[in-house]
Each structure stands twice: as structure tokens, then as C-alpha cells.
């Protein structure tokens, strides 16, 4: 279908991931100029608009109701209105709603234009200290155990840096799963609250980060950057840790309040060693 001269345009507008000063002049101008703004959460977007003194009609656009919400937006666009699509933070369509609407716009011959801003994944990998020459964005891991394990197995041998998003209440489980499947010796960086007041980057092996967060309460939103299985990473990183290294990890779990048996089980899973041997070593100390 050819593009209609009378139809409007969809603007995919990135918004700040934390610091409002990062919003580009073009992004602000676009939101001030369009006829409607489609938002993942209208309450979050209203605060952004209020900060910049913008008043526009807001349309709710969120998962899992993208199909029905898109119908209304497509109707407005077909009538010649311009619509900006925003998510709560960062670029729409990247682990946020938007792909369905963009696809429907192309099918209908409606033009789509990007207005980029910050992206948490790119920001994190840039300051992680992990190789940036090749990387794969994995977003959020599936919730189901079977699907989650399969997704991790799919990337275990990839020679790329891996990037994951995670919420604080799921961080410990995700770090444990990454350590168990990818190898506790893999180097990683936890990038927390990017561009915000309490921005922090914690670096170490997956096993070390697991141990750290057994004793530290996760707070804020995280991007996890994990070294790939490549020549630069070194094959040894995917081999089991030594029994003594696993013992150090188990000791850190125990110091955090875990019973010795539970500490040994978790450390053995993360390190790829025998739980029985590990328990015997520590119980004899």
C-alpha cells in the first residue's frame, strides 16, 4: 500500500531513563507538536510532560492490550493526526510496548519516524568494562523455569557479551541462574539506577555477585552485562571453579546467615562442583 498523503505520522520517541536533563530538545519539541501521545503508563508520562510544561491528550498503550489500543491509534493516524509513542523510560519497542503498533503502521502505509534518547542496555554496556565489540541484548528472561533454562542454554556458548534487564525482587534468582548455567567464573557487571542519583556499577564474577547479593538487598532497576564465551573471555571462565574457590563462596553465604548445608548447595550449583565434597571440606574446618 502506498503512503497516503492525508495520513498522519507515528513518532517513536525515547524518553530519559532517569535524569530528565538527558531529554533531547528534539524529543521535547516533538511531544509539544504532536496531536496525541500514546503512553505505556499515562501517569508516568504525565509527570514528564508536566516537568516540561507540555499539555497533550494522552492515549493508554500497554501490554497485553496492544492490539485493541493500536486500533484506536491507527484510526487517529489515518485521519491525519500525528501521534508520539513513548514508554515509561528509554526507547519504546525495546522490552517495552510498541513493536505491534509500528508493524501495523507499516502495513497501513503510515510513516514512522524515530526520535532517539537514552537506552539502558547501551548505556550499561558502555560503562560495564566488558567487551563492547559484539553483544546480544537478551532483555528480561522468561519467568517459567523450563523456558528460562532453555533461553540460557541457547546463549551459553555465544561469543558475545550478553545484556539482561532485571527487577530488584528477581535479581538474586537471575544471578543464581546465570551463574549456574553460564559458569560462576564469568566476569559480569551489575549496572544499577543508571543516570539517577544512586547510579552504581558493581563488577566481579557471577559467583562473586551472587554472594554479594545474598548479603545485600537489591534496590532499583538493574542491567546485567555478562562476558561472552569467547577467546577474550578465556575458556577457563566456563570451567568449574576449584573446590577451594567454591568453599570461599559457601563461606560467604554462611556468613550471610545461611545454614552450612544450604550454603554448600548454592555454592556447588554456582561453581559446578560436588555438593558432598564441598560440605565435607567445610564441616571438617
ZAMARGU-4260 file (C-alpha; in steps of 0.2 Angstrom, whole numbers, plus 5000, padded with zeros to 4 digits):
<rodrens>
0) 5000/5000/5000 | 5007/5017/4995 | 5008/5030/5009 | 4993/5041/5010 | 4996/5060/5008
5) 4982/5063/5021 | 4988/5051/5035 | 4997/5057/5050 | 5014/5051/5056 | 5019/5040/5071
10) 5034/5046/5081 | 5043/5033/5091 | 5051/5045/5105 | 5064/5039/5118 | 5062/5047/5135
15) 5075/5049/5149 | 5079/5033/5159 | 5082/5043/5174 | 5089/5060/5173 | 5077/5072/5165
20) 5091/5083/5159 | 5095/5069/5146 | 5079/5073/5136 | 5084/5079/5119 | 5077/5096/5113
25) 5070/5087/5098 | 5061/5075/5109 | 5053/5089/5119 | 5049/5098/5103 | 5041/5083/5096
30) 5030/5079/5111 | 5025/5098/5111 | 5020/5097/5092 | 5010/5081/5090 | 4992/5079/5092
35) 4992/5064/5103 | 5004/5055/5114 | 5002/5036/5117 | 5010/5031/5133 | 5014/5014/5142
40) 5008/5022/5158 | 4999/5039/5157 | 5003/5043/5175 | 5022/5042/5172 | 5021/5051/5156
45) 5010/5065/5163 | 5024/5069/5176 | 5036/5070/5162 | 5025/5082/5152 | 5022/5092/5167
50) 5040/5094/5170 | 5042/5102/5153 | 5026/5111/5153 | 5018/5101/5139 | 4999/5098/5138
55) 4993/5085/5126 | 4979/5072/5125 | 4986/5055/5132 | 4981/5038/5125 | 4985/5022/5135
60) 4995/5009/5126 | 5002/4994/5136 | 5004/4976/5135 | 4994/4964/5134 | 4981/4975/5125
65) 4992/4982/5111 | 4980/4975/5098 | 4965/4984/5104 | 4974/5000/5109 | 4983/5000/5091
70) 4966/5001/5083 | 4962/5017/5090 | 4979/5025/5087 | 4978/5019/5069 | 4961/5027/5066
75) 4968/5044/5073 | 4983/5042/5061 | 4973/5038/5046 | 4963/5054/5050 | 4978/5064/5048
80) 4983/5066/5066 | 5001/5064/5072 | 5005/5053/5087 | 5020/5051/5098 | 5023/5034/5106
85) 5033/5034/5122 | 5036/5021/5136 | 5040/5024/5154 | 5058/5026/5151 | 5070/5023/5136
90) 5066/5018/5119 | 5049/5011/5115 | 5049/4993/5107 | 5064/4988/5117 | 5057/4977/5131
95) 5043/4989/5131 | 5027/4990/5121 | 5027/4997/5103 | 5033/4984/5090 | 5015/4979/5086
100) 5010/4997/5083 | 5025/5000/5072 | 5021/4984/5062 | 5003/4989/5059 | 5008/5007/5054
105) 5020/5000/5040 | 5006/4988/5034 | 4994/5003/5033 | 5007/5014/5024 | 5008/5026/5039
110) 5025/5034/5040 | 5036/5030/5056 | 5050/5042/5062 | 5062/5039/5077 | 5066/5052/5090
115) 5080/5043/5100 | 5085/5046/5118 | 5094/5035/5131 | 5094/5017/5131 | 5098/5007/5147
120) 5106/4992/5138 | 5118/5003/5128 | 5122/5014/5142 | 5126/4999/5153 | 5137/4990/5141
125) 5147/5006/5138 | 5151/5008/5156 | 5152/4990/5161 | 5171/4987/5157 | 5165/4972/5147
130) 5170/4969/5129 | 5158/4980/5118 | 5164/4974/5100 | 5149/4962/5099 | 5135/4960/5111
135) 5117/4952/5111 | 5103/4960/5120 | 5093/4947/5129 | 5081/4958/5139 | 5071/4950/5153
140) 5072/4931/5155 | 5056/4921/5154 | 5048/4918/5171 | 5044/4899/5168 | 5059/4888/5174
145) 5059/4877/5158 | 5059/4892/5146 | 5071/4901/5157 | 5084/4887/5157 | 5082/4884/5138
150) 5085/4903/5135 | 5101/4902/5145 | 5107/4886/5136 | 5104/4894/5119 | 5117/4908/5123
155) 5129/4899/5134 | 5142/4896/5121 | 5139/4913/5111 | 5155/4923/5109 | 5146/4939/5113
160) 5143/4950/5128 | 5126/4947/5135 | 5114/4960/5142 | 5099/4957/5153 | 5086/4968/5162
165) 5080/4963/5179 | 5069/4970/5193 | 5076/4970/5211 | 5064/4957/5218 | 5070/4944/5204
170) 5089/4949/5204 | 5095/4935/5216 | 5087/4921/5207 | 5093/4928/5190 | 5111/4929/5196
175) 5110/4912/5203 | 5103/4905/5186 | 5116/4914/5176 | 5130/4908/5187 | 5124/4890/5186
180) 5121/4889/5168 | 5134/4901/5161 | 5148/4897/5174 | 5151/4906/5190 | 5168/4912/5184
185) 5161/4923/5170 | 5165/4941/5173 | 5150/4952/5174 | 5144/4970/5179 | 5128/4975/5188
190) 5123/4992/5182 | 5110/4999/5194 | 5099/5015/5193 | 5108/5022/5178 | 5108/5041/5176
195) 5100/5043/5193 | 5106/5049/5209 | 5112/5032/5216 | 5119/5025/5200 | 5131/5011/5203
200) 5142/4999/5193 | 5147/4983/5203 | 5160/4971/5194 | 5165/4954/5198 | 5162/4936/5193
205) 5144/4929/5193 | 5148/4919/5208 | 5155/4934/5217 | 5140/4944/5213 | 5129/4930/5219
210) 5137/4930/5235 | 5137/4949/5237 | 5118/4950/5234 | 5115/4936/5247 | 5120/4949/5260
215) 5114/4965/5251 | 5096/4969/5247 | 5093/4973/5229 | 5087/4990/5226 | 5082/4999/5210
220) 5082/4993/5192 | 5097/4983/5185 | 5105/4979/5169 | 5116/4964/5170 | 5131/4963/5157
225) 5139/4946/5156 | 5155/4942/5147 | 5153/4931/5132 | 5161/4914/5129 | 5175/4920/5118
230) 5193/4919/5116 | 5194/4936/5125 | 5184/4929/5140 | 5195/4914/5141 | 5189/4896/5141
235) 5193/4894/5159 | 5179/4905/5164 | 5166/4892/5159 | 5175/4878/5168 | 5170/4873/5185
240) 5178/4883/5199 | 5191/4874/5211 | 5184/4866/5227 | 5193/4880/5237 | 5185/4894/5227
245) 5168/4886/5229 | 5172/4884/5248 | 5175/4903/5249 | 5159/4906/5240 | 5150/4895/5253
250) 5158/4903/5267 | 5151/4920/5261 | 5134/4913/5260 | 5136/4906/5278 | 5142/4922/5285
255) 5126/4930/5277 | 5115/4919/5288 | 5113/4903/5278 | 5114/4886/5286 | 5130/4877/5280
260) 5120/4864/5270 | 5111/4877/5261 | 5126/4887/5258 | 5136/4872/5251 | 5121/4868/5240
265) 5120/4885/5232 | 5139/4887/5230 | 5141/4870/5222 | 5127/4874/5209 | 5136/4891/5205
270) 5153/4884/5205 | 5150/4867/5196 | 5157/4856/5210 | 5151/4842/5221 | 5140/4847/5235
275) 5145/4832/5245 | 5164/4836/5243 | 5161/4854/5247 | 5151/4851/5263 | 5164/4838/5269
280) 5178/4851/5267 | 5169/4864/5276 | 5162/4853/5290 | 5179/4847/5294 | 5186/4865/5297
</rodrens>
